[in-house]
Amino acid sequence: MSLQINSSSNNNVEVDVTILLQLLESQTETIKELQRANQALNQEVHLLNEKLSYFTDRFFGRSKETLDSQVTGQLNLFFDEDEASETVIPAEEGQETIVKGHKRKIGQKAAKIAHLPLKERHHELSKDQRICDQCGTQMTDIGTTKIREEVLFHQAMLDRLVHYQHTYCCKECEKADVSSYKKASVPRPVVSNSLGSNSVIAETIRLKFGQKVPANRQESYWQETLGLDISRDNITNWHIKVCHNALDSLAQRLKSHLTQEEILHADETTYRVIEKGKKDTHYWLFSTGKHSPHPIVYYHHAQSRAGEVPKQFLTDFNGYLHCDGYAGYNAVENITLVYCLAHARRKFFEALPKNNKNEETPAWIA
């Protein structure tokens, strides 16, 4: 701005005051705009810091969504007055606190192994070692002392079991030229024409699904440790045939009982299947309620996550279905959906500011 001041004029002072006031208003407005911009930048930085804290906690923080009850003020739904009376309240600095004494339980180790078969091992001196060092006469055993108890492990072992079927005939009928024969019944194997007995196949299933040992690692275990030359293909084929020959009818019976329940829980997750055209398939889990007299957990494998899967599986179910709010469960007919409060609470948990215990924030109030 260019100012032309005429020093000879009597109105110069008034002009200077007007110009200065205009400059002051302009500077004041500029300062306000800068303050507003600075405030917006501070809010943006604060938002970015919260996003950074959220993703840092998401990838590297603990997954357990728990908060201190003294901070949240939320009481336990299953509140126990006896447990609450034993809770020690932290005292302020300089104050004395009385802590309830600790009671040690006796005989816990003995109770853990009381059901195991008992074997004794006596450690004795040989006849030559029983000679007295003082007079050279033979010493007499005067008693034993229990030193310790421990658990013995027996390595798994295999036996070759040969089945023989006995045949019987009637000699009296043979005299009359009449044939009369009977054969003893023989239990049918789960898998025909196979070396795998029920016990061996059951152990391969336990190792794979209970101990998470895949077939390729089981192959070396059976061959090198136990001396049974079976391949991973044998193990896999056993599992497939067992499902078709024995377990499929059991699964259908469990499903029939499952759909008769009043309350069911459902969830689904992705599952990678080797050598499948589709990258990920899905496992759907359906289980009875916690207080059901007949607890059942059913894993149903499907190619997709579409709502048609639970719709077909729960055709005969008409009770309450407890799920996480996934829209696919809306396709199930004749049921009442019950949503999970833990999933609803998770959004409030994620909305909590990092290291900010301000109870006036909406997330803390909620």
C-alpha positions in Angstrom: 0.0 0.0 0.0 1.3 3.4 -1.0 0.6 6.4 1.3 0.9 9.9 0.0 1.1 12.4 2.9 0.9 16.1 2.4 2.6 17.7 5.4 1.3 21.2 4.6 -2.3 20.2 5.0 -4.2 20.7 8.3 -6.1 17.5 7.7 -3.0 15.3 7.6 -3.5 14.1 11.2 -7.0 13.0 10.6 -6.0 11.2 7.4 -3.2 9.4 9.2 -5.5 8.2 12.0 -8.0 6.9 9.5 -5.3 5.0 7.6 -3.8 3.6 10.7 -7.2 2.3 11.8 -7.7 0.7 8.5 -4.3 -1.0 8.8 -5.1 -2.1 12.3 -8.4 -3.7 11.2 -6.6 -5.4 8.3 -3.9 -6.8 10.5 -6.5 -7.9 13.1 -8.4 -9.8 10.4 -5.2 -11.4 9.1 -4.3 -12.5 12.6 -7.7 -14.1 13.1 -7.4 -15.9 9.7 -4.0 -17.2 10.7 -5.3 -18.3 14.1 -8.2 -20.2 12.4 -5.7 -21.8 10.0 -3.4 -22.7 12.9 -6.3 -24.2 14.9 -7.4 -26.3 11.8 -3.8 -27.5 11.4 -3.6 -28.4 15.1 -6.8 -30.4 14.8 -5.5 -32.2 11.7 -2.2 -33.0 13.5 -4.2 -34.3 16.5 -6.4 -36.5 14.2 -3.3 -37.9 12.4 -1.7 -38.7 15.8 -4.9 -40.5 16.9 -4.9 -42.5 13.6 -1.2 -43.3 14.1 -1.9 -44.5 17.6 -4.9 -46.5 16.5 -3.0 -48.4 13.8 0.1 -48.8 16.0 -2.1 -50.4 18.7 -4.0 -52.4 16.1 -0.8 -54.0 14.7 1.4 -54.1 17.8 -0.8 -53.7 20.8 -2.7 -56.3 22.8 -5.8 -57.7 21.3 -7.6 -58.1 24.6 -10.3 -55.4 25.0 -10.3 -54.9 28.7 -10.3 -51.7 30.8 -9.8 -51.2 34.5 -13.2 -51.4 36.2 -12.1 -48.5 38.5 -11.6 -46.3 35.5 -14.6 -47.3 33.5 -17.0 -47.5 36.4 -18.6 -50.6 34.8 -19.6 -53.4 37.2 -19.2 -57.1 36.4 -22.4 -58.7 35.3 -21.6 -61.8 37.4 -20.7 -59.7 40.5 -19.5 -61.9 43.5 -19.6 -60.2 46.9 -17.2 -62.7 48.4 -14.6 -62.0 45.7 -15.1 -58.3 46.1 -14.6 -58.4 49.8 -11.2 -60.1 49.3 -10.1 -57.4 46.8 -7.3 -55.3 48.1 -7.9 -51.5 47.6 -4.6 -49.6 47.0 -3.9 -47.2 49.7 -2.6 -43.7 49.4 1.0 -43.0 50.1 1.9 -43.0 53.8 -1.1 -45.1 54.8 -1.1 -48.7 56.1 -2.9 -51.5 54.3 -3.9 -54.8 55.8 -3.5 -57.7 53.3 -5.3 -61.0 53.8 -2.9 -63.9 54.4 -2.1 -66.4 51.7 -3.2 -70.0 52.3 -1.1 -72.6 50.5 -2.9 -75.7 49.3 -1.3 -79.0 50.3 -1.0 -82.0 48.1 -1.7 -80.5 44.7 1.0 -82.5 42.9 -0.2 -85.8 44.5 -3.8 -85.1 43.3 -2.6 -84.5 39.7 -1.1 -88.0 39.4 -3.4 -90.0 41.8 -5.3 -91.6 38.9 -2.2 -93.0 37.2 -1.2 -96.7 37.6 1.3 -97.1 40.5 4.7 -98.6 40.0 7.4 -98.8 42.6 11.2 -98.8 42.2 13.2 -99.9 45.2 16.9 -98.8 45.3 18.7 -101.5 47.3 22.3 -102.3 48.1 23.8 -105.4 46.5 24.8 -108.3 48.8 28.5 -107.2 48.7 27.6 -103.6 49.6 25.6 -104.7 52.7 28.8 -105.6 54.5 29.3 -103.5 57.7 32.3 -101.2 57.6 32.8 -101.5 61.3 32.7 -105.3 61.9 32.4 -106.9 58.5 29.1 -108.7 59.2 26.1 -108.8 56.9 23.7 -105.9 57.4 19.9 -106.3 57.7 17.2 -104.2 55.8 15.4 -102.2 58.5 13.0 -100.1 56.3 12.4 -97.9 53.3 12.1 -94.1 52.9 9.9 -92.5 50.2 12.1 -90.1 48.3 10.0 -88.7 45.4 7.2 -89.3 42.9 7.5 -88.7 39.2 5.6 -89.6 36.0 7.0 -92.1 33.5 6.4 -91.8 29.8 6.0 -94.9 27.6 6.9 -94.4 23.9 4.1 -95.3 21.5 4.5 -98.8 20.0 2.9 -100.7 17.2 1.8 -104.4 17.1 0.8 -106.5 14.1 -2.7 -107.7 14.7 -3.9 -110.6 12.5 -7.6 -111.5 12.5 -8.6 -115.1 12.1 -12.2 -116.2 11.6 -13.2 -119.6 13.0 -15.6 -121.8 11.2 -17.7 -124.4 12.9 -19.6 -127.4 11.5 -22.0 -130.0 13.0 -20.6 -133.5 12.9 -23.9 -135.1 13.6 -25.5 -133.4 10.6 -22.6 -134.6 8.4 -23.5 -138.2 9.3 -26.9 -137.5 7.8 -25.3 -135.9 4.7 -26.6 -132.5 5.9 -24.2 -129.5 5.8 -24.4 -127.2 8.8 -21.7 -124.5 9.2 -21.3 -121.3 11.3 -18.7 -118.6 11.2 -17.7 -116.2 13.9 -18.5 -112.6 13.3 -15.6 -110.3 12.5 -15.8 -106.5 13.1 -15.7 -104.6 9.9 -12.7 -102.2 9.5 -13.4 -98.5 9.0 -11.3 -98.6 5.9 -11.2 -101.8 3.9 -8.0 -103.3 2.4 -5.8 -101.0 4.5 -3.1 -101.5 7.0 -4.7 -98.7 9.2 -6.6 -100.1 12.1 -9.2 -98.0 14.0 -6.6 -97.1 16.6 -3.9 -96.0 14.0 -6.4 -93.9 12.0 -7.8 -92.3 15.1 -4.3 -91.4 16.1 -3.6 -89.7 12.8 -6.8 -87.7 13.1 -5.8 -86.7 16.7 -2.4 -85.6 15.5 -3.7 -83.5 12.6 -6.7 -81.8 14.2 -5.8 -82.0 17.9 -2.1 -81.4 17.8 -1.9 -79.5 14.4 0.5 -81.9 12.9 0.0 -82.0 9.1 0.2 -85.2 7.0 3.7 -84.5 5.6 5.1 -84.2 9.1 3.2 -87.3 10.3 4.7 -89.3 7.5 8.2 -88.9 8.9 6.9 -89.6 12.5 5.3 -92.9 11.5 8.2 -94.0 9.3 11.2 -92.9 11.4 9.9 -93.1 15.0 7.5 -96.0 14.9 8.7 -98.0 11.8 5.5 -98.0 9.8 6.0 -97.2 6.1 3.0 -95.1 5.3 2.8 -92.0 3.2 1.0 -88.7 3.5 -1.4 -89.9 0.8 -2.3 -92.9 2.9 -3.1 -90.7 5.9 -5.2 -88.2 3.8 -7.1 -91.0 2.1 -7.9 -92.6 5.5 -9.4 -89.3 6.7 -11.5 -88.9 3.7 -12.8 -92.5 3.8 -13.5 -92.3 7.5 -15.6 -89.2 7.0 -17.7 -90.9 4.3 -17.9 -94.3 6.1 -18.4 -93.4 9.7 -18.3 -89.7 10.6 -20.8 -88.3 8.1 -23.8 -90.0 9.7 -22.6 -88.8 13.1 -22.3 -85.2 11.8 -25.8 -85.3 10.4 -27.1 -86.6 13.8 -25.4 -83.7 15.6 -26.8 -81.2 13.1 -30.3 -82.6 13.7 -29.9 -82.0 17.5 -28.3 -78.7 16.9 -31.2 -77.2 14.9 -33.6 -78.3 17.7 -31.9 -75.9 20.2 -33.5 -72.7 21.3 -30.3 -70.6 21.2 -27.4 -70.9 18.7 -24.2 -69.0 18.2 -22.7 -68.5 14.7 -19.5 -67.1 13.2 -17.5 -67.5 10.1 -13.8 -67.2 9.1 -11.6 -67.6 6.0 -9.7 -70.9 5.5 -6.9 -71.6 2.9 -7.3 -74.9 1.1 -4.3 -76.2 -0.8 -4.7 -76.7 -4.5 -8.0 -75.0 -4.7 -9.0 -72.8 -7.6 -10.3 -70.2 -5.2 -7.8 -68.5 -2.9 -9.9 -68.6 0.3 -12.8 -70.7 1.3 -14.8 -70.3 4.5 -15.6 -72.2 7.7 -18.9 -71.5 9.3 -19.2 -72.4 13.0 -22.5 -73.1 14.7 -22.6 -73.9 18.4 -25.2 -74.4 21.2 -25.5 -71.9 24.0 -23.2 -72.0 27.1 -25.9 -73.5 29.3 -27.2 -76.1 26.9 -27.5 -79.6 28.4 -26.1 -81.1 25.1 -23.2 -78.8 24.0 -22.4 -79.1 20.3 -19.9 -77.2 18.1 -20.4 -77.8 14.3 -17.9 -76.7 11.7 -19.4 -76.3 8.2 -17.1 -75.8 5.2 -18.3 -73.7 2.3 -16.9 -72.1 -0.8 -18.3 -68.6 -0.1 -19.5 -66.3 2.7 -22.9 -65.7 1.1 -26.0 -65.6 3.1 -27.3 -68.7 1.3 -24.9 -70.9 3.3 -26.4 -70.2 6.8 -29.9 -70.1 5.2 -29.6 -73.7 3.9 -27.8 -75.0 7.0 -30.4 -73.5 9.5 -33.5 -74.5 7.5 -35.0 -76.4 10.4 -33.9 -73.9 13.1 -36.4 -71.3 14.4 -34.9 -69.9 17.6 -32.5 -67.2 18.6 -29.3 -66.8 16.5 -26.5 -64.9 18.3 -24.0 -63.5 15.7 -21.7 -60.5 15.1 -24.2 -58.5 12.9 -22.9 -59.7 9.5 -25.5 -59.0 6.9 -25.4 -62.6 5.5 -27.3 -63.9 8.5 -30.3 -61.7 7.5 -31.0 -64.3 4.8 -31.9 -67.0 7.4 -35.7 -67.2 7.7 -37.9 -67.8 10.8 -35.3 -66.9 13.3 -34.6 -64.0 15.8 -31.2 -62.4 15.4 -29.4 -61.5 18.6 -26.4 -59.3 18.1 -23.1 -59.5 20.0 -22.5 -56.7 22.5 -18.7 -57.4 22.4 -18.6 -56.3 18.7 -20.6 -53.2 19.5 -18.3 -52.3 22.4 -15.3 -52.7 20.2 -16.1 -49.5 18.3 -16.2 -47.5 21.6 -12.9 -49.2 22.6 -11.3 -48.2 19.3 -12.6 -44.6 19.7 -10.8 -44.1 23.0 -8.0 -41.5 22.6 -4.5 -42.8 23.1 -3.3 -42.2 26.7 -6.2 -39.9 27.4 -8.3 -40.6 30.5 -10.6 -37.7 30.1 -13.9 -39.0 31.2 -15.8 -36.2 29.3 -15.0 -37.6 25.9 -18.0 -39.3 24.2 -16.2 -42.7 24.0 -15.6 -42.8 27.8 -19.2 -41.7 28.5 -20.5 -44.4 26.3 
